[in-house]
Amino acid sequence: MSRNKPTLQEKIARLRASFVNQLPARLEEAQEQMKLLKSDPEMNRVSAVELHRAFHSLKGTGKSFGFIDLANVAEQAESYTQQLIDLPADKTPSGWPDTLVGLLHQLASQVQILAYADLDNNHPQDAPFFDVEKTSSMQISSDSPLIYICDDEPDQVDHLANQLRCFGYQIEHFNDTQSFHKAVINKRPDAVIMDVFFPHGPTAGTDELASLKEITGQQLPSIVLSGRDDFEARLSAVRAGCSAYFVKPAKPLDLAAVLDDLMNDKPDEPYRILIVDDEPDVAEYHGLILEESGMLVYQTHKPEVILETLRTFNPDLVLADMYMPVCDGVEMAAIIRQVPEYLGLPIVFLSSETNRKKQFKAMQVGVEGFITKPVIPEELVASVALRAERMRTLRSLMARDSLTGLYNHTTTTEMMNTSLAHAMRQQETLAVVMIDLDKFKAVNDTYGHMAGDQVIVALARLFKHRLRTTDVIGRYGGEEFALLLKNLTPEKANQLVNELREDFSKIIFNAGNKQFKVTFSAGISFYPGNNRSEDLRMAADEALYKAKEQGRNQVVLACAGGKHDD
Ligand SMILES: Nc1nc2c(ncn2[C@@H]2O[C@H](COP(=O)(O)OP(=O)(O)OP(=O)(O)O)[C@@H](O)[C@H]2O)c(=O)[nH]1
């Protein structure tokens, strides 16, 4: 019999119950430490530090799960042990064991109360867990964008639709607003290209967009493409919320550029958050809140594996506990900062520590901020998202080419290494494709450098639309591109690159009143067969050279050992 997946409430209820189940063992441990402390007339400071950590953790987790009475007693005990630790070695206050024993008794009665409490009806007091909104910016769609064109002049539309299809857009054409209306209600497109004038009304197209907005409550991303170039038509487009207005005949490439901008409002990859907390339940709880908002979370409970985990998970932000047994959060942050690659990685402490001096010490090793326990889910999500976004922007500036937004040479080379290592570990295949525009010098010389740039941008756009999000697209040099295609057979990779080549060769570019087309050549190499990333690159380069030699506008497959399958 199949069971539904547990809801967030159910998962959190389980975590709270698990915390309560662990309380007797934790209390017993604290009592053991207390015995050690009492047996030592000099007061063993190691045990005092251990006790302090145990109380601190009970306070933080207790607050997070909404067990406020328990957390309050733990806080008093934490503060008292801190005073003991801070005293000079030769000064031990009389009566200290009684105070601590008293606090431990109070904790024991709280544990008893919780053991018999009805946890289902005892929800945390200040944590509106279930209202964390799923931010729409976190979902990824790998499908080709769907564009509806509504226009009653089929000749013009055919050419536009064919050009846009070359970029990987799915195009559906409607001759009248009625069939367009039905189609939108049935399946909402990613964007619309709409004419203004139709036989049944001078602004029937834009009126239709406005009425759809009213009916559905949502604005359709839309562009106007019209024969009209007058104030009334343009105003109707503004009022219908259209993003751009083109007068016929418009260049398909210009429309594709605007469509790209509209698509760019689409989601990014989810933020990657690494949680380091020695208490699995606490890590799980904070992880649930972040996952619920669409982030990708990885947890580790051991600060000693931090560097390996950073390498494999590559987070946008580290959310760490401040007190952990092997090393504390500040020490762990200092270790992270020793690695130049992670100098800019945001580290945020999630802690019940409110001591300013301690917070300042953490800031000195480059910790970005503190989120105080118990967390308010919305605040946790907002402050993590804000910092992770900043990290993304910074990384993107460093890793991407400014003309195309593709990965630059350095990043592409790094990704070739990591993709190959990943393919080897997972026993997957990897295809490296080197692509070079044909006779591009002549394009620049004949039509100008700006026209040449337009070609480079168009090819980048074609790759972005047509390849999977798991594939890597890099601008390897001026007019040279590199693709890393995962898990494809040589036949499939060859077929895919040939389709891209054919579609690209059909795109019509404009320079002044001249029109021209451009082609590219490609060489493909594979793992397995080439087992070092340098070999993969060289084999793909040689195959590309062969494609150029054989007449350009073609794809050549490289085999291991430098042979080619033409
Ligand atoms: N417009 C523009 N041109 C570029 C850019 N980067 C490189 N190029 C030009 O690309 C051309 C490359 O020319 P070549 O290496 O001689 O090769 P080709 O003319 O493409 O000929 P084949 O590769 O043999 O087909 C040079 O004219 C460069 O100036 C760029 O960012 N924008």
The ligand as an SDF file (V2000), in Angstrom:
LIG
                    3D

 32 34  0  0  0  0  0  0  0  0999 V2000
   32.9940   40.5160  -33.6220 N   0  0  0  0  0  0  0  0  0  0  0  0
   33.8440   39.7980  -32.9010 C   0  0  0  0  0  0  0  0  0  0  0  0
   34.8500   39.1590  -33.5080 N   0  0  0  0  0  0  0  0  0  0  0  0
   35.6940   38.4160  -32.7810 C   0  0  0  0  0  0  0  0  0  0  0  0
   35.5460   38.2980  -31.3700 C   0  0  0  0  0  0  0  0  0  0  0  0
   36.5320   37.4930  -30.9110 N   0  0  0  0  0  0  0  0  0  0  0  0
   37.2670   37.1030  -31.9890 C   0  0  0  0  0  0  0  0  0  0  0  0
   36.7690   37.6650  -33.1130 N   0  0  0  0  0  0  0  0  0  0  0  0
   37.2520   37.5760  -34.4900 C   0  0  0  0  0  0  0  0  0  0  0  0
   37.1650   36.2490  -34.9630 O   0  0  0  0  0  0  0  0  0  0  0  0
   38.0300   36.1480  -36.0930 C   0  0  0  0  0  0  0  0  0  0  0  0
   38.6760   34.7820  -36.0790 C   0  0  0  0  0  0  0  0  0  0  0  0
   39.3600   34.6800  -37.2860 O   0  0  0  0  0  0  0  0  0  0  0  0
   40.3120   33.4790  -37.6880 P   0  0  0  0  0  0  0  0  0  0  0  0
   40.9110   32.8680  -36.4650 O   0  0  0  0  0  0  0  0  0  0  0  0
   41.2420   33.9870  -38.7350 O   0  0  0  0  0  0  0  0  0  0  0  0
   39.3780   32.3850  -38.2680 O   0  0  0  0  0  0  0  0  0  0  0  0
   38.1390   32.4560  -39.2170 P   0  0  0  0  0  0  0  0  0  0  0  0
   38.1230   33.6600  -40.0960 O   0  0  0  0  0  0  0  0  0  0  0  0
   36.9330   32.2510  -38.3780 O   0  0  0  0  0  0  0  0  0  0  0  0
   38.3600   31.2300  -40.1380 O   0  0  0  0  0  0  0  0  0  0  0  0
   38.2350   29.6710  -39.8200 P   0  0  0  0  0  0  0  0  0  0  0  0
   38.2310   29.4960  -38.3210 O   0  0  0  0  0  0  0  0  0  0  0  0
   39.4250   29.0570  -40.4550 O   0  0  0  0  0  0  0  0  0  0  0  0
   36.9750   29.2170  -40.4390 O   0  0  0  0  0  0  0  0  0  0  0  0
   39.0410   37.2870  -35.9600 C   0  0  0  0  0  0  0  0  0  0  0  0
   38.7990   38.2230  -36.9810 O   0  0  0  0  0  0  0  0  0  0  0  0
   38.7180   37.9190  -34.6050 C   0  0  0  0  0  0  0  0  0  0  0  0
   38.9040   39.3070  -34.5900 O   0  0  0  0  0  0  0  0  0  0  0  0
   34.4810   39.0130  -30.7500 C   0  0  0  0  0  0  0  0  0  0  0  0
   34.2780   38.9910  -29.5300 O   0  0  0  0  0  0  0  0  0  0  0  0
   33.6520   39.7400  -31.5290 N   0  0  0  0  0  0  0  0  0  0  0  0
  1  2  1  0
  2  3  2  0
  2 32  1  0
  3  4  1  0
  4  5  2  0
  4  8  1  0
  5  6  1  0
  5 30  1  0
  6  7  2  0
  7  8  1  0
  8  9  1  0
  9 10  1  0
  9 28  1  0
 10 11  1  0
 11 12  1  0
 11 26  1  0
 12 13  1  0
 13 14  1  0
 14 15  2  0
 14 16  1  0
 14 17  1  0
 17 18  1  0
 18 19  2  0
 18 20  1  0
 18 21  1  0
 21 22  1  0
 22 23  2  0
 22 24  1  0
 22 25  1  0
 26 27  1  0
 26 28  1  0
 28 29  1  0
 30 31  2  0
 30 32  1  0
M  END
$$$$
